[in-house]
Amino acid sequence: MHDSSSSYVLVVDDDSDLRELMADLLRGRGYAVEEASDGSAALAAMRSATPAVVLLDLVLPGCIDGWGVLHEMKTDPALSAIPVCVCSASPVRLPAGTTILKKPVPFSELYRVVESHCGGSRPQPS
């Protein structure tokens, strides 16, 4: 777990291979990363510590999908300012200010989005 003052990335995707790949790539660049496989776990992680950015799949199992996560974030003042980058294979209309990366996500775009929300420079590995 991360304290709320640290910058970290939350990767939310039910595809464990893709989620782990994105998390491993970001960890390899020195980022702290937490993973969630469904909407409920994602919201719990965000309430526990504030991520610098959430990489969010829209198709998630359980009663809260990616759209539900977006709705919950919008209506919760504690979560509403957290930047979201939706990672989706299909074209979607998203709320203003939401970034989208089309799957399969090019690594260079993944890094660009994360770096833009983590102060423009990546942290040094510890």
C-alpha positions in Angstrom: 0.0 0.0 0.0 1.1 3.6 -0.7 0.6 6.6 1.5 -1.5 9.3 0.0 1.4 11.6 -0.6 3.3 9.2 -2.9 2.7 9.2 -6.6 1.7 5.8 -8.0 -0.2 4.3 -10.8 -3.4 2.1 -10.5 -3.8 -0.4 -13.3 -7.4 -1.7 -13.5 -8.0 -4.5 -16.0 -9.7 -8.0 -15.7 -7.2 -9.4 -18.2 -4.5 -10.6 -15.8 -1.8 -10.9 -18.6 -2.4 -7.4 -19.9 -2.7 -5.9 -16.4 0.5 -7.6 -15.2 2.4 -6.6 -18.4 1.4 -2.9 -18.0 2.3 -3.0 -14.3 5.6 -4.7 -14.9 6.6 -2.2 -17.6 5.8 0.7 -15.3 7.6 -0.8 -12.4 10.6 -1.4 -14.6 10.6 2.4 -15.2 10.6 3.0 -11.5 6.9 3.7 -10.8 5.0 2.3 -7.8 2.1 0.4 -9.2 -1.0 -1.2 -7.7 -3.3 -3.6 -9.6 -7.0 -4.2 -9.5 -9.0 -6.7 -11.5 -12.5 -5.3 -10.9 -14.3 -2.0 -10.2 -14.8 -2.7 -6.5 -11.1 -3.3 -5.9 -10.2 -0.3 -7.9 -12.4 2.0 -5.9 -11.1 0.5 -2.6 -7.5 1.1 -3.8 -8.3 4.7 -4.7 -9.9 5.4 -1.3 -6.9 3.8 0.5 -4.3 6.0 -1.3 -4.6 8.5 -4.1 -3.0 7.4 -7.4 -1.4 9.9 -9.7 -3.3 8.3 -12.6 -5.7 5.4 -13.1 -5.4 3.2 -16.2 -8.9 1.8 -16.5 -10.5 -0.9 -18.6 -14.2 -0.4 -19.2 -15.2 -4.0 -19.4 -14.8 -5.4 -15.8 -16.4 -8.3 -14.0 -18.7 -7.9 -11.0 -21.3 -5.3 -10.2 -19.1 -2.3 -10.9 -17.6 -2.1 -14.4 -15.4 0.7 -15.7 -18.4 2.9 -16.4 -19.4 2.4 -12.8 -16.0 3.3 -11.6 -16.1 6.5 -13.7 -19.5 7.4 -12.3 -18.4 6.7 -8.7 -15.3 8.8 -9.2 -17.3 11.7 -10.6 -19.8 11.7 -7.7 -17.2 11.3 -4.9 -15.3 14.5 -4.0 -12.4 12.4 -2.7 -12.0 10.7 -6.1 -13.2 13.3 -8.6 -9.8 14.9 -9.2 -7.9 11.7 -9.9 -6.9 11.6 -13.6 -8.2 8.6 -15.6 -6.9 7.1 -18.8 -9.3 4.6 -20.3 -7.7 1.7 -22.0 -10.2 0.2 -24.4 -10.3 -1.9 -27.6 -13.5 -0.2 -28.9 -14.2 3.4 -29.6 -16.2 5.1 -26.8 -17.4 8.5 -25.9 -15.9 9.6 -22.6 -16.4 12.5 -20.2 -14.4 15.6 -21.0 -10.9 15.5 -19.7 -10.6 11.7 -19.8 -7.7 10.3 -21.9 -8.2 7.2 -24.0 -5.6 4.7 -25.2 -6.7 2.2 -27.7 -5.8 -1.5 -27.0 -3.4 -2.9 -27.8 -1.7 0.1 -26.0 1.6 1.1 -27.5 4.2 1.1 -24.8 5.4 4.6 -25.8 1.9 6.0 -25.3 1.5 4.2 -22.0 4.7 5.8 -20.8 3.7 9.2 -22.2 0.4 9.2 -20.3 1.9 8.1 -17.0 4.7 10.6 -17.2 2.3 13.4 -18.0 0.4 12.7 -14.7 3.5 11.9 -12.6 5.1 15.3 -13.0 6.7 14.7 -16.3 9.6 12.7 -15.0 9.7 9.2 -13.7 10.8 8.3 -10.2 14.1 6.6 -9.6 14.0 3.0 -8.7 14.8 2.4 -5.0 
